[in-house]
């Protein structure tokens, strides 16, 4: 998929997968990889440490309950600090 949606509390996220079930929709989203500033040392990094799936909230979308699975990315800095985007 190639579009973004606005979700309160999140910036533009990519929808990577949409699962439609009878009475609900599951959206799998993630943010684009970008350079982050390390909160520990201030260096800039875009090295990915790992991912956590976070089930965020239900929205009403097309009159159906929508679950959001946010693939939250964590970055690693050369100083050893790891932090979420
Ligand atoms: Zn650092």
PDB file of the backbone (N, CA, C, O) and the ligand in Angstrom, with CONECT records:
HET     ZN  A 101       1
ATOM      1  N   UNK A   1       0.837  -1.193   0.000  1.00  0.00           N
ATOM      2  CA  UNK A   1       0.000   0.000   0.000  1.00  0.00           C
ATOM      3  C   UNK A   1       0.870   1.239   0.000  1.00  0.00           C
ATOM      4  O   UNK A   1       2.012   1.229   0.459  1.00  0.00           O
ATOM      5  N   UNK A   2       0.319   2.262  -0.507  1.00  0.00           N
ATOM      6  CA  UNK A   2       1.147   3.428  -0.734  1.00  0.00           C
ATOM      7  C   UNK A   2       0.476   4.723  -0.313  1.00  0.00           C
ATOM      8  O   UNK A   2       0.531   5.724  -1.027  1.00  0.00           O
ATOM      9  N   UNK A   3      -0.146   4.695   0.832  1.00  0.00           N
ATOM     10  CA  UNK A   3      -0.718   5.936   1.315  1.00  0.00           C
ATOM     11  C   UNK A   3      -0.562   6.027   2.822  1.00  0.00           C
ATOM     12  O   UNK A   3      -0.296   5.034   3.501  1.00  0.00           O
ATOM     13  N   UNK A   4      -0.728   7.203   3.313  1.00  0.00           N
ATOM     14  CA  UNK A   4      -0.575   7.406   4.749  1.00  0.00           C
ATOM     15  C   UNK A   4      -1.883   7.904   5.333  1.00  0.00           C
ATOM     16  O   UNK A   4      -2.726   8.461   4.630  1.00  0.00           O
ATOM     17  N   UNK A   5      -2.032   7.695   6.610  1.00  0.00           N
ATOM     18  CA  UNK A   5      -3.214   8.207   7.289  1.00  0.00           C
ATOM     19  C   UNK A   5      -2.775   9.012   8.497  1.00  0.00           C
ATOM     20  O   UNK A   5      -1.664   8.848   9.001  1.00  0.00           O
ATOM     21  N   UNK A   6      -3.640   9.859   8.942  1.00  0.00           N
ATOM     22  CA  UNK A   6      -3.368  10.659  10.134  1.00  0.00           C
ATOM     23  C   UNK A   6      -4.042   9.993  11.315  1.00  0.00           C
ATOM     24  O   UNK A   6      -5.245   9.731  11.300  1.00  0.00           O
ATOM     25  N   UNK A   7      -3.265   9.731  12.313  1.00  0.00           N
ATOM     26  CA  UNK A   7      -3.805   9.143  13.520  1.00  0.00           C
ATOM     27  C   UNK A   7      -3.421  10.039  14.689  1.00  0.00           C
ATOM     28  O   UNK A   7      -2.253  10.394  14.847  1.00  0.00           O
ATOM     29  N   UNK A   8      -4.390  10.398  15.496  1.00  0.00           N
ATOM     30  CA  UNK A   8      -4.062  11.263  16.630  1.00  0.00           C
ATOM     31  C   UNK A   8      -2.955  10.654  17.479  1.00  0.00           C
ATOM     32  O   UNK A   8      -3.039   9.484  17.852  1.00  0.00           O
ATOM     33  N   UNK A   9      -1.943  11.410  17.784  1.00  0.00           N
ATOM     34  CA  UNK A   9      -0.851  10.929  18.614  1.00  0.00           C
ATOM     35  C   UNK A   9       0.294  10.337  17.815  1.00  0.00           C
ATOM     36  O   UNK A   9       1.395  10.154  18.333  1.00  0.00           O
ATOM     37  N   UNK A  10       0.032  10.041  16.561  1.00  0.00           N
ATOM     38  CA  UNK A  10       1.089   9.522  15.707  1.00  0.00           C
ATOM     39  C   UNK A  10       1.239  10.462  14.522  1.00  0.00           C
ATOM     40  O   UNK A  10       0.291  11.138  14.121  1.00  0.00           O
ATOM     41  N   UNK A  11       2.409  10.491  13.985  1.00  0.00           N
ATOM     42  CA  UNK A  11       2.576  11.259  12.767  1.00  0.00           C
ATOM     43  C   UNK A  11       2.100  10.401  11.607  1.00  0.00           C
ATOM     44  O   UNK A  11       1.462   9.368  11.807  1.00  0.00           O
ATOM     45  N   UNK A  12       2.403  10.819  10.437  1.00  0.00           N
ATOM     46  CA  UNK A  12       1.999  10.025   9.278  1.00  0.00           C
ATOM     47  C   UNK A  12       2.566   8.617   9.383  1.00  0.00           C
ATOM     48  O   UNK A  12       3.762   8.426   9.603  1.00  0.00           O
ATOM     49  N   UNK A  13       1.713   7.668   9.227  1.00  0.00           N
ATOM     50  CA  UNK A  13       2.179   6.285   9.272  1.00  0.00           C
ATOM     51  C   UNK A  13       1.816   5.593   7.970  1.00  0.00           C
ATOM     52  O   UNK A  13       0.855   5.959   7.293  1.00  0.00           O
ATOM     53  N   UNK A  14       2.600   4.599   7.642  1.00  0.00           N
ATOM     54  CA  UNK A  14       2.323   3.810   6.452  1.00  0.00           C
ATOM     55  C   UNK A  14       1.406   2.665   6.822  1.00  0.00           C
ATOM     56  O   UNK A  14       1.565   2.029   7.864  1.00  0.00           O
ATOM     57  N   UNK A  15       0.465   2.420   5.971  1.00  0.00           N
ATOM     58  CA  UNK A  15      -0.358   1.234   6.139  1.00  0.00           C
ATOM     59  C   UNK A  15       0.306   0.119   5.345  1.00  0.00           C
ATOM     60  O   UNK A  15       0.429   0.203   4.123  1.00  0.00           O
ATOM     61  N   UNK A  16       0.727  -0.908   6.035  1.00  0.00           N
ATOM     62  CA  UNK A  16       1.445  -1.977   5.349  1.00  0.00           C
ATOM     63  C   UNK A  16       0.536  -3.150   5.034  1.00  0.00           C
ATOM     64  O   UNK A  16       0.827  -3.956   4.151  1.00  0.00           O
ATOM     65  N   UNK A  17      -0.555  -3.238   5.754  1.00  0.00           N
ATOM     66  CA  UNK A  17      -1.442  -4.374   5.544  1.00  0.00           C
ATOM     67  C   UNK A  17      -2.821  -4.046   6.066  1.00  0.00           C
ATOM     68  O   UNK A  17      -2.963  -3.415   7.114  1.00  0.00           O
ATOM     69  N   UNK A  18      -3.814  -4.461   5.357  1.00  0.00           N
ATOM     70  CA  UNK A  18      -5.193  -4.278   5.802  1.00  0.00           C
ATOM     71  C   UNK A  18      -5.871  -5.640   5.812  1.00  0.00           C
ATOM     72  O   UNK A  18      -5.891  -6.348   4.805  1.00  0.00           O
ATOM     73  N   UNK A  19      -6.410  -5.984   6.938  1.00  0.00           N
ATOM     74  CA  UNK A  19      -7.129  -7.253   7.029  1.00  0.00           C
ATOM     75  C   UNK A  19      -8.598  -6.955   7.280  1.00  0.00           C
ATOM     76  O   UNK A  19      -8.956  -6.305   8.262  1.00  0.00           O
ATOM     77  N   UNK A  20      -9.412  -7.422   6.411  1.00  0.00           N
ATOM     78  CA  UNK A  20     -10.845  -7.192   6.568  1.00  0.00           C
ATOM     79  C   UNK A  20     -11.510  -8.464   7.068  1.00  0.00           C
ATOM     80  O   UNK A  20     -11.406  -9.536   6.471  1.00  0.00           O
ATOM     81  N   UNK A  21     -12.179  -8.300   8.162  1.00  0.00           N
ATOM     82  CA  UNK A  21     -12.947  -9.416   8.685  1.00  0.00           C
ATOM     83  C   UNK A  21     -14.412  -9.043   8.617  1.00  0.00           C
ATOM     84  O   UNK A  21     -14.775  -7.935   8.222  1.00  0.00           O
ATOM     85  N   UNK A  22     -15.214  -9.956   8.997  1.00  0.00           N
ATOM     86  CA  UNK A  22     -16.644  -9.732   8.860  1.00  0.00           C
ATOM     87  C   UNK A  22     -17.109  -8.414   9.491  1.00  0.00           C
ATOM     88  O   UNK A  22     -17.820  -7.626   8.866  1.00  0.00           O
ATOM     89  N   UNK A  23     -16.702  -8.202  10.710  1.00  0.00           N
ATOM     90  CA  UNK A  23     -17.215  -7.035  11.433  1.00  0.00           C
ATOM     91  C   UNK A  23     -16.131  -6.052  11.842  1.00  0.00           C
ATOM     92  O   UNK A  23     -16.402  -5.091  12.562  1.00  0.00           O
ATOM     93  N   UNK A  24     -14.936  -6.279  11.401  1.00  0.00           N
ATOM     94  CA  UNK A  24     -13.870  -5.383  11.818  1.00  0.00           C
ATOM     95  C   UNK A  24     -12.756  -5.334  10.784  1.00  0.00           C
ATOM     96  O   UNK A  24     -12.661  -6.170   9.885  1.00  0.00           O
ATOM     97  N   UNK A  25     -11.926  -4.323  10.952  1.00  0.00           N
ATOM     98  CA  UNK A  25     -10.782  -4.146  10.065  1.00  0.00           C
ATOM     99  C   UNK A  25      -9.527  -4.031  10.934  1.00  0.00           C
ATOM    100  O   UNK A  25      -9.525  -3.328  11.944  1.00  0.00           O
ATOM    101  N   UNK A  26      -8.498  -4.704  10.543  1.00  0.00           N
ATOM    102  CA  UNK A  26      -7.222  -4.563  11.233  1.00  0.00           C
ATOM    103  C   UNK A  26      -6.250  -3.867  10.297  1.00  0.00           C
ATOM    104  O   UNK A  26      -5.991  -4.325   9.184  1.00  0.00           O
ATOM    105  N   UNK A  27      -5.725  -2.764  10.768  1.00  0.00           N
ATOM    106  CA  UNK A  27      -4.741  -2.024   9.986  1.00  0.00           C
ATOM    107  C   UNK A  27      -3.370  -2.218  10.606  1.00  0.00           C
ATOM    108  O   UNK A  27      -3.188  -2.029  11.808  1.00  0.00           O
ATOM    109  N   UNK A  28      -2.420  -2.592   9.788  1.00  0.00           N
ATOM    110  CA  UNK A  28      -1.049  -2.724  10.260  1.00  0.00           C
ATOM    111  C   UNK A  28      -0.283  -1.510   9.762  1.00  0.00           C
ATOM    112  O   UNK A  28      -0.201  -1.259   8.559  1.00  0.00           O
ATOM    113  N   UNK A  29       0.265  -0.777  10.686  1.00  0.00           N
ATOM    114  CA  UNK A  29       0.922   0.473  10.311  1.00  0.00           C
ATOM    115  C   UNK A  29       2.333   0.559  10.880  1.00  0.00           C
ATOM    116  O   UNK A  29       2.664  -0.074  11.883  1.00  0.00           O
ATOM    117  N   UNK A  30       3.135   1.347  10.218  1.00  0.00           N
ATOM    118  CA  UNK A  30       4.466   1.660  10.743  1.00  0.00           C
ATOM    119  C   UNK A  30       4.911   3.000  10.198  1.00  0.00           C
ATOM    120  O   UNK A  30       4.385   3.489   9.198  1.00  0.00           O
ATOM    121  N   UNK A  31       5.879   3.579  10.865  1.00  0.00           N
ATOM    122  CA  UNK A  31       6.406   4.857  10.401  1.00  0.00           C
ATOM    123  C   UNK A  31       7.563   4.616   9.451  1.00  0.00           C
ATOM    124  O   UNK A  31       8.196   3.560   9.475  1.00  0.00           O
ATOM    125  N   UNK A  32       7.827   5.591   8.627  1.00  0.00           N
ATOM    126  CA  UNK A  32       8.981   5.511   7.738  1.00  0.00           C
ATOM    127  C   UNK A  32      10.260   5.560   8.569  1.00  0.00           C
ATOM    128  O   UNK A  32      10.310   6.196   9.622  1.00  0.00           O
ATOM    129  N   UNK A  33      11.285   4.880   8.078  1.00  0.00           N
ATOM    130  CA  UNK A  33      12.581   4.932   8.762  1.00  0.00           C
ATOM    131  C   UNK A  33      13.174   6.310   8.541  1.00  0.00           C
ATOM    132  O   UNK A  33      13.269   6.782   7.408  1.00  0.00           O
ATOM    133  N   UNK A  34      13.564   6.939   9.608  1.00  0.00           N
ATOM    134  CA  UNK A  34      14.257   8.219   9.439  1.00  0.00           C
ATOM    135  C   UNK A  34      15.291   8.406  10.537  1.00  0.00           C
ATOM    136  O   UNK A  34      15.297   7.695  11.542  1.00  0.00           O
ATOM    137  N   UNK A  35      16.142   9.355  10.324  1.00  0.00           N
ATOM    138  CA  UNK A  35      17.215   9.606  11.276  1.00  0.00           C
ATOM    139  C   UNK A  35      16.630  10.168  12.566  1.00  0.00           C
ATOM    140  O   UNK A  35      15.823  11.096  12.552  1.00  0.00           O
ATOM    141  N   UNK A  36      17.057   9.584  13.671  1.00  0.00           N
ATOM    142  CA  UNK A  36      16.626  10.058  14.979  1.00  0.00           C
ATOM    143  C   UNK A  36      17.830  10.548  15.768  1.00  0.00           C
ATOM    144  O   UNK A  36      18.959  10.089  15.597  1.00  0.00           O
ATOM    145  N   UNK A  37      17.537  11.483  16.622  1.00  0.00           N
ATOM    146  CA  UNK A  37      18.589  11.993  17.491  1.00  0.00           C
ATOM    147  C   UNK A  37      18.568  11.173  18.774  1.00  0.00           C
ATOM    148  O   UNK A  37      17.521  11.013  19.402  1.00  0.00           O
ATOM    149  N   UNK A  38      19.721  10.662  19.153  1.00  0.00           N
ATOM    150  CA  UNK A  38      19.819   9.851  20.359  1.00  0.00           C
ATOM    151  C   UNK A  38      19.541  10.710  21.586  1.00  0.00           C
ATOM    152  O   UNK A  38      20.151  11.766  21.751  1.00  0.00           O
ATOM    153  N   UNK A  39      18.622  10.270  22.454  1.00  0.00           N
ATOM    154  CA  UNK A  39      18.335  11.044  23.663  1.00  0.00           C
ATOM    155  C   UNK A  39      19.465  10.963  24.691  1.00  0.00           C
ATOM    156  O   UNK A  39      19.510  11.741  25.644  1.00  0.00           O
ATOM    157  N   UNK A  40      20.371  10.013  24.484  1.00  0.00           N
ATOM    158  CA  UNK A  40      21.476   9.858  25.426  1.00  0.00           C
ATOM    159  C   UNK A  40      22.644  10.786  25.111  1.00  0.00           C
ATOM    160  O   UNK A  40      23.070  11.571  25.959  1.00  0.00           O
ATOM    161  N   UNK A  41      23.156  10.691  23.893  1.00  0.00           N
ATOM    162  CA  UNK A  41      24.370  11.434  23.562  1.00  0.00           C
ATOM    163  C   UNK A  41      24.156  12.498  22.503  1.00  0.00           C
ATOM    164  O   UNK A  41      25.048  13.310  22.257  1.00  0.00           O
ATOM    165  N   UNK A  42      23.007  12.510  21.879  1.00  0.00           N
ATOM    166  CA  UNK A  42      22.734  13.546  20.883  1.00  0.00           C
ATOM    167  C   UNK A  42      23.195  13.209  19.482  1.00  0.00           C
ATOM    168  O   UNK A  42      22.969  13.979  18.549  1.00  0.00           O
ATOM    169  N   UNK A  43      23.837  12.070  19.326  1.00  0.00           N
ATOM    170  CA  UNK A  43      24.252  11.635  17.989  1.00  0.00           C
ATOM    171  C   UNK A  43      23.021  11.267  17.168  1.00  0.00           C
ATOM    172  O   UNK A  43      21.950  10.993  17.710  1.00  0.00           O
ATOM    173  N   UNK A  44      23.197  11.268  15.861  1.00  0.00           N
ATOM    174  CA  UNK A  44      22.082  10.894  14.996  1.00  0.00           C
ATOM    175  C   UNK A  44      22.273   9.463  14.517  1.00  0.00           C
ATOM    176  O   UNK A  44      23.375   9.041  14.168  1.00  0.00           O
ATOM    177  N   UNK A  45      21.173   8.735  14.511  1.00  0.00           N
ATOM    178  CA  UNK A  45      21.251   7.329  14.111  1.00  0.00           C
ATOM    179  C   UNK A  45      19.985   6.923  13.372  1.00  0.00           C
ATOM    180  O   UNK A  45      18.905   7.457  13.623  1.00  0.00           O
ATOM    181  N   UNK A  46      20.133   5.982  12.466  1.00  0.00           N
ATOM    182  CA  UNK A  46      18.954   5.359  11.882  1.00  0.00           C
ATOM    183  C   UNK A  46      19.120   3.843  11.887  1.00  0.00           C
ATOM    184  O   UNK A  46      18.547   3.122  11.070  1.00  0.00           O
ATOM    185  N   UNK A  47      19.916   3.402  12.828  1.00  0.00           N
ATOM    186  CA  UNK A  47      20.139   1.972  12.968  1.00  0.00           C
ATOM    187  C   UNK A  47      18.974   1.371  13.751  1.00  0.00           C
ATOM    188  O   UNK A  47      18.666   1.795  14.865  1.00  0.00           O
ATOM    189  N   UNK A  48      18.347   0.390  13.151  1.00  0.00           N
ATOM    190  CA  UNK A  48      17.164  -0.202  13.770  1.00  0.00           C
ATOM    191  C   UNK A  48      17.561  -1.300  14.756  1.00  0.00           C
ATOM    192  O   UNK A  48      18.350  -2.191  14.442  1.00  0.00           O
ATOM    193  N   UNK A  49      17.005  -1.209  15.928  1.00  0.00           N
ATOM    194  CA  UNK A  49      17.280  -2.229  16.941  1.00  0.00           C
ATOM    195  C   UNK A  49      16.279  -3.374  16.831  1.00  0.00           C
ATOM    196  O   UNK A  49      16.660  -4.516  16.577  1.00  0.00           O
ATOM    197  N   UNK A  50      15.016  -3.070  17.021  1.00  0.00           N
ATOM    198  CA  UNK A  50      13.996  -4.105  16.872  1.00  0.00           C
ATOM    199  C   UNK A  50      12.615  -3.461  16.739  1.00  0.00           C
ATOM    200  O   UNK A  50      12.475  -2.242  16.637  1.00  0.00           O
ATOM    201  N   UNK A  51      11.624  -4.314  16.745  1.00  0.00           N
ATOM    202  CA  UNK A  51      10.251  -3.841  16.604  1.00  0.00           C
ATOM    203  C   UNK A  51       9.376  -4.408  17.714  1.00  0.00           C
ATOM    204  O   UNK A  51       9.613  -5.503  18.223  1.00  0.00           O
ATOM    205  N   UNK A  52       8.391  -3.655  18.060  1.00  0.00           N
ATOM    206  CA  UNK A  52       7.369  -4.138  18.975  1.00  0.00           C
ATOM    207  C   UNK A  52       6.018  -3.848  18.330  1.00  0.00           C
ATOM    208  O   UNK A  52       5.790  -2.770  17.782  1.00  0.00           O
ATOM    209  N   UNK A  53       5.154  -4.809  18.407  1.00  0.00           N
ATOM    210  CA  UNK A  53       3.807  -4.565  17.891  1.00  0.00           C
ATOM    211  C   UNK A  53       2.959  -3.997  19.021  1.00  0.00           C
ATOM    212  O   UNK A  53       2.865  -4.577  20.103  1.00  0.00           O
ATOM    213  N   UNK A  54       2.358  -2.877  18.751  1.00  0.00           N
ATOM    214  CA  UNK A  54       1.532  -2.234  19.750  1.00  0.00           C
ATOM    215  C   UNK A  54       0.107  -2.122  19.218  1.00  0.00           C
ATOM    216  O   UNK A  54      -0.138  -1.527  18.169  1.00  0.00           O
ATOM    217  N   UNK A  55      -0.797  -2.692  19.946  1.00  0.00           N
ATOM    218  CA  UNK A  55      -2.199  -2.591  19.543  1.00  0.00           C
ATOM    219  C   UNK A  55      -2.720  -1.284  20.109  1.00  0.00           C
ATOM    220  O   UNK A  55      -2.794  -1.112  21.325  1.00  0.00           O
ATOM    221  N   UNK A  56      -3.072  -0.386  19.250  1.00  0.00           N
ATOM    222  CA  UNK A  56      -3.300   0.965  19.753  1.00  0.00           C
ATOM    223  C   UNK A  56      -4.719   1.270  20.175  1.00  0.00           C
ATOM    224  O   UNK A  56      -4.963   1.504  21.358  1.00  0.00           O
ATOM    225  N   UNK A  57      -5.613   1.275  19.301  1.00  0.00           N
ATOM    226  CA  UNK A  57      -6.953   1.695  19.665  1.00  0.00           C
ATOM    227  C   UNK A  57      -7.918   1.258  18.592  1.00  0.00           C
ATOM    228  O   UNK A  57      -7.515   0.771  17.536  1.00  0.00           O
ATOM    229  N   UNK A  58      -9.145   1.429  18.858  1.00  0.00           N
ATOM    230  CA  UNK A  58     -10.144   1.105  17.848  1.00  0.00           C
ATOM    231  C   UNK A  58     -10.712   2.411  17.337  1.00  0.00           C
ATOM    232  O   UNK A  58     -11.044   3.314  18.106  1.00  0.00           O
ATOM    233  N   UNK A  59     -10.813   2.486  16.081  1.00  0.00           N
ATOM    234  CA  UNK A  59     -11.444   3.635  15.458  1.00  0.00           C
ATOM    235  C   UNK A  59     -12.642   3.131  14.690  1.00  0.00           C
ATOM    236  O   UNK A  59     -12.747   1.945  14.377  1.00  0.00           O
ATOM    237  N   UNK A  60     -13.514   4.018  14.402  1.00  0.00           N
ATOM    238  CA  UNK A  60     -14.618   3.659  13.517  1.00  0.00           C
ATOM    239  C   UNK A  60     -14.225   4.085  12.120  1.00  0.00           C
ATOM    240  O   UNK A  60     -13.976   5.262  11.859  1.00  0.00           O
ATOM    241  N   UNK A  61     -14.174   3.141  11.252  1.00  0.00           N
ATOM    242  CA  UNK A  61     -13.730   3.418   9.887  1.00  0.00           C
ATOM    243  C   UNK A  61     -14.652   2.650   8.971  1.00  0.00           C
ATOM    244  O   UNK A  61     -14.791   1.435   9.115  1.00  0.00           O
ATOM    245  N   UNK A  62     -15.255   3.297   8.074  1.00  0.00           N
ATOM    246  CA  UNK A  62     -16.224   2.648   7.189  1.00  0.00           C
ATOM    247  C   UNK A  62     -17.279   1.892   7.997  1.00  0.00           C
ATOM    248  O   UNK A  62     -17.726   0.808   7.622  1.00  0.00           O
ATOM    249  N   UNK A  63     -17.659   2.507   9.119  1.00  0.00           N
ATOM    250  CA  UNK A  63     -18.707   1.920   9.952  1.00  0.00           C
ATOM    251  C   UNK A  63     -18.307   0.577  10.546  1.00  0.00           C
ATOM    252  O   UNK A  63     -19.152  -0.212  10.970  1.00  0.00           O
ATOM    253  N   UNK A  64     -17.045   0.345  10.568  1.00  0.00           N
ATOM    254  CA  UNK A  64     -16.597  -0.903  11.170  1.00  0.00           C
ATOM    255  C   UNK A  64     -15.548  -0.619  12.240  1.00  0.00           C
ATOM    256  O   UNK A  64     -14.802   0.357  12.161  1.00  0.00           O
ATOM    257  N   UNK A  65     -15.511  -1.466  13.204  1.00  0.00           N
ATOM    258  CA  UNK A  65     -14.516  -1.339  14.243  1.00  0.00           C
ATOM    259  C   UNK A  65     -13.137  -1.580  13.630  1.00  0.00           C
ATOM    260  O   UNK A  65     -12.934  -2.542  12.889  1.00  0.00           O
ATOM    261  N   UNK A  66     -12.223  -0.717  13.942  1.00  0.00           N
ATOM    262  CA  UNK A  66     -10.897  -0.837  13.354  1.00  0.00           C
ATOM    263  C   UNK A  66      -9.833  -0.971  14.433  1.00  0.00           C
ATOM    264  O   UNK A  66      -9.754  -0.160  15.355  1.00  0.00           O
ATOM    265  N   UNK A  67      -9.047  -1.973  14.304  1.00  0.00           N
ATOM    266  CA  UNK A  67      -7.925  -2.169  15.221  1.00  0.00           C
ATOM    267  C   UNK A  67      -6.651  -1.753  14.515  1.00  0.00           C
ATOM    268  O   UNK A  67      -6.456  -1.995  13.324  1.00  0.00           O
ATOM    269  N   UNK A  68      -5.812  -1.133  15.279  1.00  0.00           N
ATOM    270  CA  UNK A  68      -4.571  -0.631  14.730  1.00  0.00           C
ATOM    271  C   UNK A  68      -3.406  -1.386  15.344  1.00  0.00           C
ATOM    272  O   UNK A  68      -3.232  -1.397  16.562  1.00  0.00           O
ATOM    273  N   UNK A  69      -2.626  -2.006  14.504  1.00  0.00           N
ATOM    274  CA  UNK A  69      -1.423  -2.675  14.992  1.00  0.00           C
ATOM    275  C   UNK A  69      -0.222  -1.872  14.530  1.00  0.00           C
ATOM    276  O   UNK A  69       0.187  -1.913  13.370  1.00  0.00           O
ATOM    277  N   UNK A  70       0.306  -1.163  15.463  1.00  0.00           N
ATOM    278  CA  UNK A  70       1.414  -0.263  15.163  1.00  0.00           C
ATOM    279  C   UNK A  70       2.739  -0.991  15.388  1.00  0.00           C
ATOM    280  O   UNK A  70       3.058  -1.417  16.498  1.00  0.00           O
ATOM    281  N   UNK A  71       3.487  -1.118  14.319  1.00  0.00           N
ATOM    282  CA  UNK A  71       4.785  -1.768  14.405  1.00  0.00           C
ATOM    283  C   UNK A  71       5.793  -0.712  14.855  1.00  0.00           C
ATOM    284  O   UNK A  71       6.381   0.011  14.052  1.00  0.00           O
ATOM    285  N   UNK A  72       5.959  -0.658  16.143  1.00  0.00           N
ATOM    286  CA  UNK A  72       6.778   0.392  16.727  1.00  0.00           C
ATOM    287  C   UNK A  72       8.252   0.032  16.621  1.00  0.00           C
ATOM    288  O   UNK A  72       8.687  -1.036  17.052  1.00  0.00           O
ATOM    289  N   UNK A  73       8.985   0.928  16.051  1.00  0.00           N
ATOM    290  CA  UNK A  73      10.396   0.654  15.784  1.00  0.00           C
ATOM    291  C   UNK A  73      11.267   1.207  16.915  1.00  0.00           C
ATOM    292  O   UNK A  73      10.984   2.266  17.474  1.00  0.00           O
ATOM    293  N   UNK A  74      12.312   0.483  17.233  1.00  0.00           N
ATOM    294  CA  UNK A  74      13.282   1.002  18.192  1.00  0.00           C
ATOM    295  C   UNK A  74      14.629   1.140  17.510  1.00  0.00           C
ATOM    296  O   UNK A  74      15.055   0.281  16.738  1.00  0.00           O
ATOM    297  N   UNK A  75      15.272   2.224  17.812  1.00  0.00           N
ATOM    298  CA  UNK A  75      16.568   2.514  17.212  1.00  0.00           C
ATOM    299  C   UNK A  75      17.696   2.272  18.217  1.00  0.00           C
ATOM    300  O   UNK A  75      17.494   2.331  19.430  1.00  0.00           O
ATOM    301  N   UNK A  76      18.856   2.006  17.695  1.00  0.00           N
ATOM    302  CA  UNK A  76      20.033   1.809  18.535  1.00  0.00           C
ATOM    303  C   UNK A  76      21.085   2.829  18.153  1.00  0.00           C
ATOM    304  O   UNK A  76      21.303   3.100  16.972  1.00  0.00           O
ATOM    305  N   UNK A  77      21.725   3.383  19.140  1.00  0.00           N
ATOM    306  CA  UNK A  77      22.796   4.344  18.901  1.00  0.00           C
ATOM    307  C   UNK A  77      24.137   3.676  19.165  1.00  0.00           C
ATOM    308  O   UNK A  77      24.215   2.674  19.877  1.00  0.00           O
ATOM    309  N   UNK A  78      25.180   4.234  18.591  1.00  0.00           N
ATOM    310  CA  UNK A  78      26.516   3.666  18.793  1.00  0.00           C
ATOM    311  C   UNK A  78      26.969   3.779  20.249  1.00  0.00           C
ATOM    312  O   UNK A  78      27.895   3.081  20.661  1.00  0.00           O
ATOM    313  N   UNK A  79      26.328   4.649  21.031  1.00  0.00           N
ATOM    314  CA  UNK A  79      26.689   4.771  22.443  1.00  0.00           C
ATOM    315  C   UNK A  79      26.049   3.671  23.285  1.00  0.00           C
ATOM    316  O   UNK A  79      26.322   3.557  24.480  1.00  0.00           O
ATOM    317  N   UNK A  80      25.198   2.865  22.656  1.00  0.00           N
ATOM    318  CA  UNK A  80      24.565   1.767  23.388  1.00  0.00           C
ATOM    319  C   UNK A  80      23.137   2.058  23.783  1.00  0.00           C
ATOM    320  O   UNK A  80      22.415   1.158  24.210  1.00  0.00           O
ATOM    321  N   UNK A  81      22.727   3.284  23.649  1.00  0.00           N
ATOM    322  CA  UNK A  81      21.356   3.667  23.997  1.00  0.00           C
ATOM    323  C   UNK A  81      20.372   3.130  22.954  1.00  0.00           C
ATOM    324  O   UNK A  81      20.631   3.155  21.750  1.00  0.00           O
ATOM    325  N   UNK A  82      19.251   2.650  23.452  1.00  0.00           N
ATOM    326  CA  UNK A  82      18.174   2.212  22.565  1.00  0.00           C
ATOM    327  C   UNK A  82      16.921   2.968  22.908  1.00  0.00           C
ATOM    328  O   UNK A  82      16.599   3.182  24.077  1.00  0.00           O
ATOM    329  N   UNK A  83      16.218   3.370  21.872  1.00  0.00           N
ATOM    330  CA  UNK A  83      15.050   4.204  22.137  1.00  0.00           C
ATOM    331  C   UNK A  83      14.003   4.033  21.061  1.00  0.00           C
ATOM    332  O   UNK A  83      14.307   3.672  19.924  1.00  0.00           O
ATOM    333  N   UNK A  84      12.782   4.293  21.433  1.00  0.00           N
ATOM    334  CA  UNK A  84      11.660   4.177  20.495  1.00  0.00           C
ATOM    335  C   UNK A  84      11.546   5.422  19.650  1.00  0.00           C
ATOM    336  O   UNK A  84      11.964   6.503  20.064  1.00  0.00           O
ATOM    337  N   UNK A  85      10.985   5.275  18.475  1.00  0.00           N
ATOM    338  CA  UNK A  85      10.791   6.429  17.604  1.00  0.00           C
ATOM    339  C   UNK A  85       9.740   7.360  18.187  1.00  0.00           C
ATOM    340  O   UNK A  85       9.434   8.395  17.594  1.00  0.00           O
TER     341      UNK A  85
HETATM  342 ZN    ZN A 101      23.788   7.809  21.711  1.00  0.00          ZN
END
